[in-house]
Amino acid sequence: MDQPQWGERFTRNMVSAEKDLPARFDPESGENVLWSADLGTDNYSSPIVADGRVYIGANNARPRDPRIQGDRAVLLCLEEGSGELQWQLAVPRLGDDPYMDWPRIGMCSPPTVDGDRLYTVTNRFEVVCLDVHGQSDGNDGPYQDEGRHTAGPDEPPLEVTEKDADILWLFDMPQEVGSYPHDGAHASILLDGRFLYVNTGNGVDNTHRKIRAPEAPSLIVLDKQTGRLVAQDGERIGPRIFHATWSSPALGAIGGKRVVFFAGGDGVLYGFEALPQDLPEGPVRTLKRVWRFDCDPQAPKEGVHQYVGNRRLSPSNIKSMPVFQNGRIYVTVGGDIWWGKREAWLQCIDAREEGDATETGLLWSYPLQEHCCSTPSIAEGLAFVADCGRTVHCVDAETGRPYWTHTMRGDAFGSTLVADGKAYVGSRRGDFYIFAAGKEKRILAEIDLGSPTASTPTAANGVLYVATLTRLFAVKEKRASEIATGRP
């Protein structure tokens, strides 16, 4: 089946129901590799697969179109069977300050696909709705300024070709809601019927000690048809953000009530009532908070930026997504990788609580090696997660009891993927592991990817997709008949 968004729909669990996935592959010899595609030099995005197309972030280090030169973040649309380029969205950098849009980094946000529309957040912190067919079926509207958008604000517009993306509408978050971005946009949009829930990426400026937009929302809701702003949070998270906002929301049903779970840049989990699908048009609403859990209640809460660079005492933040499973939330939290304390935890929280659940909601907490960017995988009563301390962990999902750990050569920025009885994960040193997804540690394969990886593997339609900083590999277990004939 397709994988049209990052993680399981609504829950964000990093699992897949795919079967017959490979237990090994070799990028160097080509064993079990169907095809690979060039991503440039700095891909931090995870692949998405829908309706015969694969979407993945890239940069413009090796331009695919001679018209488009210079540093760009790029979203590629590739043909699922061959990896051939169908179209690309190439976006100029946001400005001269590298801390607003880090140079050379590829498009980081994994898109969400819904029918013939794709929703994603660009490196300029624009929420865009794209036609999955690109310009091959004409330039659909209402947005018609793709040539100027690709060229940049100070350059003459480029001629639009069939290899360009077709933007249907665009919502500029810094302009429209006053957010102040930091480093790079990483947002996986939560699609719920009519509505798109999006983290704004609000964060510190280049001093790392000041929030330029303290009143800006951290979570907004847009109408998927038009891009109209429908709602936003009213929690005033801004002053408490330690670094930036990188976590994307999940959704679950609690006692018949649908709740959107969002992890703020302040280390706090929030639960908001999901908007009703029959909500009439009107003024911008404020999301109603029904639940709150502080993942690190002993951490500093005031004057948080005086702790920048303090590796022993600092606030916590959350870069991974919360995973909703059986009335529980699983989330990784801890000191900031670059600026905070060297403590981190995988926590399991009772999502059935109401109000402030900080004192009553924690079911268990498991210590990690260092801070963690990874979203957990919850499968068959086990929780798998990898951290920035170069360690893969397998613990009991009910109790937090540890079963095993494994040390990798590098730290993990991406998440584990559990599928077909296997747990897949890679590190930023380029080592990739395939484990048996069980209580006993069993390594099925250790693979040298030839390049670091900072993304999460994706499984779709019998194929495993593994992205490094430089290439995307489509991997499939070849049967004996396929090997004999040389045909898939």
C-alpha positions in Angstrom: 0.0 0.0 0.0 1.0 3.6 -0.4 2.7 5.7 2.3 1.1 9.2 1.7 2.5 10.8 4.9 5.3 10.5 7.4 4.3 7.8 9.9 1.1 6.0 10.4 -2.0 8.1 9.6 -3.2 10.2 12.6 -1.2 8.2 15.2 2.3 9.1 13.8 3.5 5.6 14.8 6.6 4.7 12.8 5.3 1.3 11.6 4.1 -0.3 8.4 1.9 -3.2 7.4 4.1 -4.0 4.4 5.2 -7.7 4.0 8.1 -9.4 2.2 10.5 -6.6 2.8 14.2 -7.2 2.4 16.4 -8.5 5.2 19.5 -7.2 3.5 20.7 -5.1 0.6 24.0 -3.7 -0.7 24.2 -0.3 -2.3 27.7 -1.0 -3.6 27.0 -4.3 -5.4 23.4 -3.4 -6.2 22.0 -6.5 -4.4 18.3 -6.0 -4.0 18.5 -2.4 -5.2 15.8 -1.7 -7.8 17.0 1.9 -8.5 18.7 4.8 -6.9 18.3 8.6 -7.4 20.7 11.5 -6.8 19.6 13.9 -4.0 22.5 16.3 -4.1 24.5 16.7 -1.0 22.3 17.4 2.1 19.0 15.6 2.2 17.3 15.4 5.6 13.9 14.5 4.3 12.1 11.1 4.5 10.5 9.6 1.3 6.8 9.6 0.8 5.0 7.3 -1.7 1.6 7.8 -3.3 -0.2 6.9 -6.5 2.9 5.8 -8.5 5.1 8.7 -7.3 7.9 9.1 -4.8 8.5 12.4 -3.1 11.8 13.3 -1.4 13.7 16.4 -0.4 17.0 17.4 -2.1 19.2 20.4 -2.8 20.4 21.9 -6.1 24.1 21.1 -5.7 24.0 19.2 -9.0 21.3 21.1 -10.9 18.7 19.0 -12.7 17.5 21.9 -14.8 20.1 24.3 -16.4 17.7 27.2 -15.9 17.8 26.8 -12.1 21.3 27.6 -10.7 22.5 28.4 -7.2 21.5 27.2 -3.8 18.0 26.0 -3.7 16.0 23.6 -1.5 14.2 21.1 -3.8 11.3 18.7 -3.5 11.6 15.9 -6.1 8.7 14.0 -7.6 10.0 10.7 -9.0 8.4 7.9 -10.9 7.8 5.0 -8.4 9.0 2.2 -10.7 12.2 3.8 -12.1 13.1 6.8 -10.0 13.0 9.1 -13.0 12.3 12.7 -12.4 8.7 13.8 -13.1 8.9 17.4 -11.7 10.6 19.4 -9.0 9.8 22.3 -6.7 13.0 24.4 -6.4 12.8 27.2 -3.8 15.4 30.0 -3.3 16.8 30.6 0.2 14.8 32.8 2.6 17.4 35.5 3.2 21.0 36.4 4.1 20.8 35.1 7.7 21.7 31.4 7.5 19.9 30.8 10.8 16.6 31.5 9.1 17.2 28.9 6.3 20.3 26.9 6.6 22.4 27.0 3.4 22.6 23.9 1.1 20.1 21.9 3.2 17.6 20.1 1.1 13.8 20.5 1.5 13.4 18.9 4.9 9.6 18.6 5.3 8.1 15.2 4.3 4.9 16.0 2.3 1.4 14.8 2.9 -0.5 13.6 -0.2 -4.3 13.6 -0.5 -5.6 12.4 -3.9 -4.3 14.7 -6.6 -3.0 17.3 -4.1 0.2 17.4 -2.1 0.7 19.6 1.0 4.1 20.5 2.4 6.2 23.3 4.0 9.0 24.8 2.0 12.4 26.0 3.3 10.9 29.5 3.2 8.3 28.3 5.8 5.5 28.5 3.2 2.7 26.0 3.4 2.1 25.0 -0.3 -0.6 23.0 -2.0 0.8 21.3 -5.1 -0.8 19.4 -8.0 0.7 15.9 -8.0 0.8 16.0 -11.8 3.0 19.1 -11.8 2.7 21.3 -14.9 2.0 18.4 -17.2 -1.7 19.1 -17.1 -1.4 22.9 -17.2 -0.9 25.6 -14.7 -3.9 25.3 -12.4 -4.7 28.1 -10.0 -5.5 30.2 -8.3 -1.7 30.6 -7.8 0.0 31.5 -11.1 3.3 32.9 -10.2 5.5 29.8 -10.2 8.1 31.4 -12.4 8.7 34.2 -10.0 8.7 31.9 -7.0 11.4 29.7 -8.5 13.6 32.6 -9.6 13.4 34.5 -6.2 12.1 37.9 -5.2 14.9 39.9 -6.8 15.2 38.0 -10.1 13.2 38.1 -13.3 10.6 35.2 -13.4 11.7 32.0 -15.2 9.7 30.3 -17.9 7.5 27.6 -16.4 8.0 24.1 -18.0 6.5 20.7 -17.6 9.3 19.7 -15.2 8.2 22.4 -12.7 5.8 22.0 -9.8 2.3 23.5 -10.0 1.5 25.5 -6.9 -2.3 25.7 -6.3 -2.1 27.9 -3.3 0.6 29.3 -0.9 0.4 30.4 2.7 3.5 32.3 3.9 3.7 31.7 7.7 6.2 34.4 8.6 4.0 37.0 6.7 0.6 35.7 7.7 1.0 34.7 11.3 4.2 36.6 12.2 6.3 33.5 13.1 10.1 33.9 13.1 11.8 30.8 11.7 15.0 29.2 12.7 17.5 26.9 11.0 15.2 24.9 8.7 11.5 24.1 8.2 10.7 20.5 9.3 7.0 20.0 9.3 4.9 16.9 8.5 1.4 18.3 8.0 -1.4 16.4 9.8 -4.4 16.1 7.5 -7.8 15.7 9.1 -10.6 15.9 6.7 -11.0 19.6 5.7 -8.1 20.8 7.8 -4.3 20.9 7.8 -2.6 21.1 11.2 0.9 22.7 10.8 3.7 23.6 13.2 5.0 27.1 12.4 8.7 26.5 13.1 8.8 29.6 15.5 12.1 29.9 17.3 15.1 31.9 18.4 17.1 34.4 16.2 20.8 34.0 15.3 21.9 34.9 18.8 20.0 31.8 20.1 19.0 34.0 23.1 16.0 35.9 21.8 12.6 35.0 20.5 11.8 37.6 17.9 8.1 36.6 17.7 6.9 35.7 21.2 3.3 36.2 20.3 3.3 34.1 17.2 1.4 30.7 17.3 3.3 27.4 17.3 0.4 25.4 15.8 -2.0 26.6 13.1 -4.9 25.1 11.1 -5.5 25.8 7.4 -8.4 25.0 5.1 -7.0 22.4 2.7 -9.0 23.6 -0.3 -8.0 27.3 -0.1 -5.1 27.7 2.4 -7.3 30.0 4.5 -6.2 30.4 8.2 -8.9 28.7 10.3 -7.4 28.5 13.8 -4.3 28.7 15.9 -3.2 27.9 19.4 -3.4 30.5 22.1 -0.9 29.0 24.6 1.8 31.8 24.0 4.5 29.1 23.9 6.9 31.5 22.2 8.8 33.0 25.2 9.5 29.4 26.5 10.8 27.9 23.2 14.3 26.6 23.7 15.8 26.7 20.2 12.8 26.1 17.8 9.6 24.2 17.0 10.2 21.1 15.0 7.6 18.6 16.2 4.5 17.9 14.1 1.1 16.9 15.6 -0.7 13.6 16.0 -4.4 12.8 16.4 -6.3 10.3 18.5 -9.8 9.7 20.0 -10.2 9.7 23.8 -13.6 8.9 25.2 -15.3 9.8 22.0 -13.5 13.1 21.8 -11.0 13.7 18.9 -7.8 15.3 20.3 -4.8 16.8 18.4 -1.6 16.2 20.3 1.2 18.7 19.8 4.7 18.9 21.3 5.8 22.5 21.8 9.3 23.8 21.7 9.0 24.3 25.4 9.0 20.6 26.2 5.3 20.5 26.9 2.7 18.2 25.3 -0.6 19.9 24.5 -3.9 18.3 23.6 -6.4 20.4 21.6 -10.0 19.6 20.6 -9.9 18.7 16.9 -12.0 21.2 14.8 -15.4 19.8 13.7 -15.6 19.1 10.0 -18.8 21.2 9.7 -17.1 24.3 11.2 -18.6 27.3 9.3 -16.3 30.0 7.9 -15.7 32.9 10.2 -13.0 34.6 12.2 -9.8 32.8 13.1 -10.6 30.5 16.0 -8.4 29.8 19.0 -7.8 26.1 19.5 -9.3 24.8 22.8 -6.8 23.1 25.0 -8.2 20.1 26.9 -5.0 18.4 28.1 -1.4 19.4 29.0 1.6 17.5 30.2 5.0 19.0 31.1 7.6 16.3 30.1 10.3 17.9 32.2 8.6 19.7 35.1 11.9 20.2 37.1 13.5 22.1 34.2 13.9 25.9 34.3 10.7 27.7 33.1 11.7 31.4 33.3 14.5 33.2 31.5 15.1 30.0 29.5 17.7 31.4 27.2 20.2 32.1 30.0 20.8 28.4 29.9 21.9 28.2 26.3 25.1 26.1 26.2 24.6 24.7 29.6 25.1 20.9 29.3 24.1 20.2 32.9 21.0 22.3 33.5 18.6 23.6 30.8 15.0 23.4 29.7 13.9 20.5 27.5 12.4 20.6 24.0 10.8 18.0 21.7 11.9 17.4 18.1 10.1 14.1 17.5 6.4 13.6 17.0 4.2 12.3 19.7 2.8 8.8 18.9 -0.8 8.0 20.0 -1.4 4.3 20.7 -4.1 2.6 22.8 -4.9 5.7 24.9 -1.3 6.5 25.5 1.3 9.0 24.1 4.9 7.9 23.5 7.3 10.7 23.0 11.0 11.5 23.3 12.1 14.6 25.2 15.3 16.1 26.6 18.0 18.7 26.4 18.6 20.4 23.1 21.2 18.6 20.9 23.2 21.7 20.3 22.5 23.9 23.3 21.1 21.9 26.2 21.7 19.4 28.9 22.8 15.8 28.1 19.7 14.2 29.4 16.8 12.6 27.5 13.9 10.2 28.0 11.4 8.1 26.2 8.2 8.7 28.0 4.8 7.0 28.1 1.9 9.2 29.1 -1.8 8.5 29.9 -3.7 10.5 27.2 -7.0 9.9 28.9 -6.3 12.5 31.6 -7.9 16.0 31.5 -6.6 19.4 32.4 -3.0 19.5 33.6 -1.8 15.9 33.8 1.8 16.7 34.7 1.6 15.1 38.2 -0.7 12.2 37.3 -0.2 11.3 33.7 3.3 9.8 33.5 3.1 6.0 33.2 6.8 5.4 32.8 10.0 7.1 31.8 13.0 5.4 30.2 16.4 7.2 30.1 18.1 7.6 26.7 21.8 8.2 26.1 21.5 11.8 24.9 18.7 13.9 23.4 16.6 12.3 20.7 15.1 13.4 17.5 13.5 10.1 16.7 9.8 9.3 16.8 9.2 5.9 18.4 7.9 2.8 16.7 5.3 0.9 18.8 4.7 -2.7 17.6 3.7 -6.0 19.2 4.0 -4.6 22.7 7.5 -3.2 22.1 8.8 0.3 21.7 11.8 0.9 19.4 13.8 4.2 19.3 17.2 5.5 18.4 19.0 8.4 19.9 21.8 10.9 19.5 24.0 8.8 21.8 24.5 6.3 19.0 22.1 3.8 20.6 19.1 1.8 19.4 16.7 0.8 22.2 14.0 -1.9 22.5 11.8 -1.6 25.6 8.5 -3.0 26.8 5.7 -0.6 25.6 3.6 -1.4 28.6 6.1 -0.9 31.4 9.3 0.7 29.9 11.4 -2.3 30.9 14.5 -2.5 28.7 15.0 -5.6 26.6 18.1 -4.7 24.6 20.3 -1.9 23.2 22.7 -1.7 20.3 25.5 0.8 19.7 25.8 2.3 16.2 28.8 4.1 14.7 26.9 7.4 14.6 24.0 9.2 16.1 20.5 8.9 14.8 18.5 11.9 13.4 15.9 9.8 11.7 13.5 7.3 13.3 13.2 3.6 13.4 10.7 1.9 11.1 9.2 -1.4 12.2 7.6 -3.5 9.4 7.4 -7.2 8.4 8.9 -8.3 11.7 12.0 -6.1 11.2 13.3 -2.9 12.7 15.2 -0.6 10.2 17.4 2.3 11.3 20.5 4.2 10.2 23.0 6.7 11.6 24.8 9.8 10.5 27.9 7.8 10.0 26.3 5.8 7.2 25.7 2.5 9.0 22.3 1.0 8.5 20.9 -1.9 10.6 18.1 -4.4 10.1 17.1 -6.0 13.4 14.5 -8.7 14.1 11.7 -6.8 15.8 11.6 -8.9 19.0 12.6 -9.0 22.6 15.9 -10.7 21.8 18.5 -8.7 20.0 19.1 -10.3 16.6 20.9 -8.4 13.8 19.8 -9.5 10.4 22.1 -7.1 8.5 24.6 -4.3 9.0 25.0 -2.3 5.8 27.3 0.5 4.8 25.2 3.1 2.9 28.2 4.9 1.6 26.9 8.2 3.0 25.4 9.4 6.2 21.6 9.1 6.7 19.4 11.5 8.7 16.0 10.3 7.6 13.5 7.5 8.3 13.1 4.5 6.0 9.7 4.2 4.2 7.9 1.0 3.2 5.4 1.0 0.4 4.0 -1.5 -2.1 6.6 -4.1 -1.2 9.6 -1.8 -1.5 11.8 -0.3 1.2 13.0 3.3 0.5 16.2 4.4 2.3 17.6 7.9 1.8 21.1 9.1 2.6 22.3 12.7 2.4 23.1 12.1 -1.2 21.0 9.2 -2.7 17.6 7.5 -2.4 17.6 3.7 -2.7 14.5 1.7 -3.6 15.1 -1.8 -2.2 13.2 -5.0 -2.9 13.8 -8.6 -2.0 14.4 -10.3 -5.3 13.0 -13.8 -5.8 14.9 -16.6 -7.4 12.9 -16.3 -10.6 13.7 -12.6 -10.8 17.4 -13.2 -10.3 17.4 -15.8 -13.0 15.6 -13.7 -15.6 17.1 -10.3 -14.5 13.6 -8.9 -14.5 11.5 -7.7 -11.4 
